[in-house]
Amino acid sequence: MGDQVSKLKQLSSSDMEEQRFFPNQKQDYVDQAGSGSGSEGRADEPLDEEGKVSASFQKKVQSKIKDLLQQMEEGLKTADPHDFSTYTGWTGIALLYLQLHRCSQESSHLQRALDYVKRTLRTLNGRKVSFLCGDAGPLAVGAVVHHKLRNTEESRDCLDRLVLLQSSVLSDSDLSDELLYGRAGFLFALLYVNREMGEHTVEESTITQVVSAILDSGKSLSQDQKKTERCPLLYEWHRKQYLGAAHGLTGIFYMLLQPGARVPADVLSEFVRPSIDYVRHKKFRSGNFPSSLSNESDRLVQWCHGSPGVIHTLLMAHQVFQEDKYLKEASDCSEVIWQRGFLRKGYGLCHGTAGNGFVFLSLYRRTKERKHLFRACKFAEWCLDYGTHGCRIPDRPYSLFEGMAGTVYFLSELENPEASCFPAFEL
């Protein structure tokens, strides 16, 4: 027994890391431009000769979507009836069916979204305010679903209730600023409604007040920590300064960079840009990022912690500031996802393989480089073998952010990758 314990203690860090992901044995993209005989166009390859997702691969994806949807619906019969959240509950399922309706225009998918929305609106508790984990998610999605069904009165009721949450968002001094539970998560809900229902559905003043609260909070902590020169906007969650998309700086910065947030150009340049650059300089040699400023271990490669979430913010910074360094760094950092992105935690969005696959869709959308679409397809290919790799089974195995619904969402985006969008995050 003692020998076994000592052997376990001697496991190298690389051995421990391999416990988190499966080694990537997929063939990478080879640019055969001009040679006349590339990998594109072969029956067993995901891209056709024009560099688009091939018809044969699309057929496999659509078949798997149908299969997983059947499994998901059966599994949801035993899901927590009181979980209304987007993250693990019924709103996430409604959001998936909204996405499937966007792809197919099938009215049955919109009706399914409505069924789940009705279920969520009966169970709101007012304790949390974000899109992913609070009341803002069900109310925003409810407003959009009813809007698409031309249920004007019901849509307006959801919208009014959503805007009413603003008072607690502004007045609660204990509320965090991050995406999962905090002000940035509420801001996303407002921006999402405007994207889906029209630019001025939520008044600009409502959005501006939330943005101001986020900015003031970041400036205040930066001053307290004496980091105003290096990182003029600083945020923490549970007294820890996280960097990733879910709880950290880059998730907040991503929302502040959104055109719909209407952050003045001088504020973006003076506060947001140097803060993003501060995060950039925390990068490991691998291209990954630490989970927090106090953590120096290169461990997590997933949307919530690590380079996958940071890359989305770098791409947004490139769009806003038009500086090539952000695009180059986003592309460079994606290499660690290609190497370490097939996760043993499962196939979900938050800390799973599908969430990592979205990085390559976002890079493709920004660059139109075939390599990124090819890699996205390879992540999808992995998901086509759902359940066969021996991954950990999540606590909510059919949910949007932990489970099967998120995988279906990712697969559905391959139908039109130029318009792909990470749910509850990208806009």
C-alpha positions in Angstrom: 0.0 0.0 0.0 2.8 2.4 0.9 4.5 1.8 -2.4 1.3 2.6 -4.3 0.9 5.9 -2.4 4.5 6.9 -3.2 4.0 6.1 -6.8 0.9 8.2 -7.0 2.9 11.1 -5.4 5.5 10.8 -8.0 3.2 11.3 -10.9 4.6 14.1 -13.0 2.5 17.2 -13.7 2.3 16.1 -17.4 0.8 12.8 -16.2 -1.8 14.7 -14.2 -2.5 17.0 -17.1 -3.3 14.0 -19.3 -6.0 13.0 -16.9 -7.9 16.2 -18.0 -7.9 15.6 -21.7 -7.5 12.9 -24.4 -4.4 13.2 -26.6 -5.4 14.6 -29.9 -4.9 11.9 -32.6 -7.0 13.7 -35.2 -5.4 14.6 -38.5 -4.8 18.4 -38.7 -5.6 20.5 -41.7 -3.1 20.5 -44.5 -3.2 23.4 -46.9 -3.0 21.8 -50.4 -3.9 25.0 -52.2 -2.6 24.9 -55.8 -1.6 21.2 -55.6 -4.8 20.0 -57.1 -5.1 17.1 -54.6 -6.0 18.4 -51.1 -7.9 16.7 -48.4 -11.0 18.7 -49.2 -13.5 16.9 -51.4 -12.7 13.4 -50.2 -15.7 11.4 -49.0 -14.2 10.9 -45.5 -13.2 14.6 -45.0 -15.4 17.3 -43.4 -14.7 20.0 -46.0 -15.5 20.0 -49.7 -13.4 21.4 -52.5 -14.7 25.0 -51.8 -13.7 24.8 -48.2 -17.3 24.5 -46.9 -18.6 21.8 -44.7 -19.3 18.8 -47.0 -22.7 17.5 -47.7 -21.7 14.0 -46.4 -20.4 15.4 -43.1 -23.5 17.6 -42.7 -25.6 14.5 -43.2 -23.7 12.7 -40.3 -24.2 15.8 -38.1 -27.9 16.1 -38.8 -28.4 12.4 -38.1 -26.6 12.7 -34.8 -28.6 15.8 -33.8 -31.8 13.9 -34.2 -30.4 11.0 -32.2 -29.2 13.2 -29.4 -32.4 15.2 -29.3 -34.4 12.0 -28.7 -32.0 10.9 -25.9 -32.2 14.4 -24.4 -36.0 14.6 -24.4 -36.2 11.2 -22.7 -33.6 12.1 -20.1 -35.3 15.4 -19.3 -38.2 13.5 -18.0 -36.3 13.0 -14.8 -34.5 16.4 -14.6 -35.0 18.9 -11.8 -38.5 20.4 -12.3 -37.4 23.6 -10.4 -34.2 24.4 -12.2 -35.3 27.3 -14.5 -31.7 28.4 -15.3 -30.1 28.8 -18.7 -27.0 27.1 -17.4 -28.4 23.7 -16.3 -32.2 24.1 -16.5 -35.3 24.6 -18.7 -34.3 28.0 -20.1 -31.2 26.4 -21.7 -33.4 23.8 -23.4 -35.7 26.6 -24.7 -32.6 28.4 -26.0 -31.6 25.2 -27.8 -35.0 25.0 -29.5 -34.8 28.6 -30.5 -31.5 27.8 -32.2 -32.9 24.8 -34.0 -35.8 27.0 -35.2 -33.3 29.5 -36.5 -31.5 26.8 -38.4 -34.6 25.0 -39.8 -37.5 27.5 -39.5 -39.6 24.5 -38.3 -42.5 25.9 -36.3 -42.4 22.8 -34.1 -39.1 23.9 -32.7 -40.5 27.3 -31.8 -43.4 25.6 -30.1 -41.1 23.5 -28.0 -39.2 26.6 -27.0 -42.5 28.1 -25.8 -43.3 24.9 -23.8 -40.1 25.2 -21.9 -40.4 29.0 -21.5 -43.8 28.6 -19.9 -42.3 26.1 -17.4 -39.5 28.4 -16.4 -41.7 31.5 -15.9 -43.7 29.6 -13.2 -40.6 28.9 -11.1 -38.6 32.2 -10.9 -37.4 33.1 -7.4 -35.8 36.6 -7.7 -32.6 35.6 -5.9 -30.3 35.9 -8.9 -30.2 38.3 -11.8 -27.9 37.0 -14.5 -28.8 35.4 -17.9 -27.1 32.1 -17.2 -28.1 31.5 -13.6 -30.8 34.0 -12.7 -34.2 35.4 -13.5 -32.9 37.5 -16.4 -32.4 34.3 -18.6 -36.0 33.0 -18.5 -37.4 36.5 -18.9 -35.2 37.5 -21.8 -35.7 34.2 -23.6 -39.4 34.4 -22.8 -39.6 37.8 -24.3 -37.9 36.6 -27.5 -40.0 33.5 -27.9 -43.3 35.3 -27.4 -42.0 38.0 -29.8 -41.3 35.5 -32.5 -44.8 34.0 -32.0 -46.3 37.5 -32.1 -47.6 37.2 -28.6 -47.2 40.9 -28.0 -48.7 41.2 -24.5 -46.8 38.2 -23.1 -43.5 39.4 -24.7 -44.0 42.9 -23.2 -44.7 41.4 -19.7 -41.4 39.4 -19.8 -39.6 42.5 -21.0 -41.0 44.7 -18.2 -40.1 42.2 -15.6 -36.6 41.9 -17.0 -36.0 45.7 -16.8 -37.4 45.8 -13.3 -34.4 43.6 -12.2 -32.2 46.6 -13.0 -32.8 48.2 -9.6 -31.4 45.3 -7.6 -28.5 45.0 -10.1 -27.5 48.7 -9.4 -28.3 48.8 -5.7 -26.9 45.5 -4.5 -23.3 46.3 -3.3 -22.6 42.6 -2.8 -23.5 41.6 -6.4 -20.5 40.5 -8.4 -19.7 41.7 -11.9 -18.9 38.5 -13.7 -20.9 36.7 -16.3 -22.3 33.7 -14.5 -24.0 35.4 -11.6 -23.2 39.1 -11.8 -23.8 42.4 -13.6 -22.2 41.3 -16.9 -24.6 38.4 -17.0 -27.5 40.9 -16.6 -26.0 43.1 -19.3 -25.9 40.1 -21.7 -29.7 39.6 -21.2 -30.4 43.2 -22.2 -28.1 43.0 -25.2 -29.6 39.7 -26.2 -33.1 41.1 -26.2 -32.0 44.0 -28.4 -30.3 41.7 -30.8 -33.3 39.5 -31.2 -36.2 42.0 -30.9 -34.7 45.3 -32.3 -31.9 47.6 -31.3 -34.0 49.9 -29.0 -36.2 47.4 -27.4 -34.3 48.0 -24.1 -33.7 51.7 -23.7 -30.1 52.9 -24.0 -30.3 54.6 -20.6 -31.1 51.2 -19.0 -28.0 49.6 -20.6 -25.8 52.6 -19.9 -26.5 52.5 -16.1 -25.6 48.9 -15.9 -22.4 49.5 -17.9 -21.5 52.4 -15.6 -22.0 50.2 -12.5 -19.6 47.6 -14.0 -17.0 50.2 -14.9 -17.2 51.9 -11.5 -16.8 48.6 -9.7 -13.7 47.7 -11.8 -12.1 51.0 -11.3 -12.7 50.9 -7.5 -11.1 47.4 -7.1 -8.2 48.4 -9.3 -7.5 51.5 -7.1 -7.8 49.4 -3.9 -5.3 46.9 -5.3 -3.0 49.7 -6.6 -3.1 48.4 -10.1 -4.6 51.4 -11.9 -1.5 51.8 -14.2 -1.3 48.1 -15.2 -5.0 47.0 -15.1 -7.4 50.0 -14.7 -10.4 47.6 -14.5 -10.1 44.8 -12.0 -12.8 42.4 -10.8 -13.0 39.5 -8.3 -15.5 36.7 -7.5 -15.4 35.2 -4.0 -12.2 37.3 -3.3 -10.4 35.8 -6.2 -9.4 37.6 -9.4 -10.3 35.2 -12.1 -9.3 35.6 -15.7 -11.7 33.4 -17.6 -15.1 33.9 -19.3 -17.4 32.6 -16.7 -16.2 34.2 -13.5 -13.4 36.4 -14.7 -12.0 39.5 -16.3 -12.3 38.4 -19.9 -16.0 37.6 -19.7 -16.7 41.1 -18.3 -14.4 42.7 -20.9 -16.2 40.8 -23.7 -19.5 42.3 -22.7 -18.0 45.8 -22.4 -16.6 45.5 -25.9 -20.0 44.8 -27.4 -21.3 47.6 -29.7 -24.7 47.4 -28.0 -23.1 48.2 -24.7 -22.3 51.7 -26.1 -19.1 52.1 -24.0 -17.6 55.4 -25.2 -14.5 55.1 -27.4 -12.3 56.9 -24.9 -13.3 54.6 -22.1 -12.6 51.6 -24.2 -9.1 52.9 -25.0 -8.2 54.2 -21.5 -9.7 51.4 -19.4 -10.7 48.3 -21.3 -7.9 47.9 -23.8 -5.0 48.2 -21.2 -6.9 45.8 -18.9 -7.1 43.2 -21.8 -3.4 43.7 -22.4 -2.7 43.0 -18.8 -4.5 39.7 -19.1 -2.6 39.0 -22.4 0.7 39.2 -20.5 -0.3 36.5 -18.1 -0.3 33.9 -20.9 1.7 30.7 -20.5 4.2 29.5 -23.1 1.7 26.9 -24.1 -0.8 29.6 -25.2 -3.1 28.9 -22.2 -4.0 31.3 -19.4 -4.2 30.8 -15.6 -7.6 30.5 -14.1 -6.8 33.4 -11.7 -4.1 36.0 -11.0 -3.1 33.9 -7.9 -2.8 30.7 -9.8 0.4 29.9 -11.8 -0.5 26.4 -12.9 -1.3 25.6 -16.6 -4.1 23.2 -16.1 -7.6 24.2 -17.4 -8.3 24.5 -21.1 -12.0 25.1 -21.2 -14.5 27.9 -21.9 -15.0 28.9 -18.2 -11.3 28.9 -17.3 -8.3 29.2 -19.7 -7.6 30.2 -23.3 -11.0 29.1 -24.9 -12.8 31.9 -23.1 -10.0 34.4 -23.5 -9.8 33.9 -27.2 -13.4 35.2 -27.7 -12.4 38.4 -26.0 -9.2 38.7 -28.1 -11.3 38.4 -31.2 -13.7 41.0 -30.0 -10.8 43.3 -29.2 -9.5 42.9 -32.7 -12.9 43.9 -34.1 -13.1 46.9 -31.8 -9.5 48.2 -31.8 -8.5 46.9 -35.3 -5.1 45.9 -34.0 -3.7 42.7 -35.6 -1.9 41.7 -32.4 -5.2 40.5 -30.9 -6.1 38.4 -33.9 -2.6 36.9 -34.1 -2.7 36.1 -30.4 -6.2 34.5 -30.6 -5.0 32.3 -33.4 -1.7 31.4 -31.6 -3.6 30.5 -28.4 -5.9 28.2 -30.2 -3.1 25.7 -30.7 -3.3 24.6 -27.1 -7.0 23.9 -27.6 -6.2 21.8 -30.6 -3.7 19.9 -28.5 -5.6 19.7 -25.2 -9.2 20.5 -26.0 -10.8 17.0 -26.1 -11.8 17.0 -22.5 -12.4 14.1 -20.1 -15.0 16.2 -18.3 -17.4 15.6 -21.2 -19.0 17.1 -24.3 -20.6 20.2 -22.9 -20.1 23.9 -23.4 -18.8 25.2 -20.1 -16.0 22.7 -19.4 -16.4 20.3 -22.3 -15.3 19.6 -25.8 -18.2 21.4 -27.6 -17.3 24.6 -25.8 -13.8 24.3 -27.0 -15.0 23.6 -30.5 -16.8 26.9 -30.6 -13.4 28.7 -30.5 -12.6 27.4 -34.0 -16.0 28.5 -35.3 -15.4 32.0 -33.9 -11.9 32.1 -35.5 -13.3 30.9 -38.8 -16.1 33.5 -38.6 -13.4 36.2 -38.1 -10.8 35.0 -40.5 -12.5 32.7 -43.1 -9.4 30.5 -42.9 -10.3 26.9 -43.8 -8.0 25.5 -41.0 -10.3 26.8 -38.3 -13.4 25.4 -39.9 -11.6 22.0 -40.4 -10.7 22.0 -36.7 -14.2 22.9 -35.7 -15.4 19.9 -37.7 -12.9 17.6 -36.0 -14.3 18.7 -32.6 -17.8 18.0 -34.0 -16.5 14.6 -35.2 -15.5 13.8 -31.7 -19.0 14.7 -30.5 -20.5 12.4 -33.1 -19.2 9.6 -30.9 -20.9 11.0 -27.9 -20.7 8.7 -24.9 -18.0 6.3 -26.3 -14.9 7.9 -24.9 -15.3 7.2 -21.2 -15.8 10.8 -20.2 -17.1 11.9 -16.8 -20.9 12.1 -16.7 -22.0 15.6 -15.6 -24.4 16.2 -12.8 -27.0 17.6 -15.3 -26.3 15.4 -18.3 -28.9 16.8 -20.6 -28.5 20.6 -19.9 -27.2 23.3 -22.1 -24.0 24.2 -20.4 -23.0 20.9 -18.8 -24.5 18.3 -21.1 -26.1 17.0 -24.2 -28.1 20.1 -25.1 -24.9 22.1 -25.5 -23.4 19.5 -27.7 -26.5 19.6 -30.0 -26.3 23.4 -30.1 -22.6 23.2 -31.2 -23.3 20.6 -33.9 -26.3 22.7 -35.2 -23.9 25.6 -35.8 -22.1 23.7 -38.5 -25.0 24.2 -40.8 -24.1 27.9 -41.1 -20.7 28.4 -39.5 -20.4 32.0 -40.8 -23.2 32.9 -38.4 -22.2 30.7 -35.5 -22.6 32.1 -32.0 -21.7 30.7 -28.6 -25.0 30.7 -26.7 -25.5 33.0 -23.7 -22.1 34.6 -24.4 -21.4 35.7 -28.0 -23.7 38.3 -29.6 
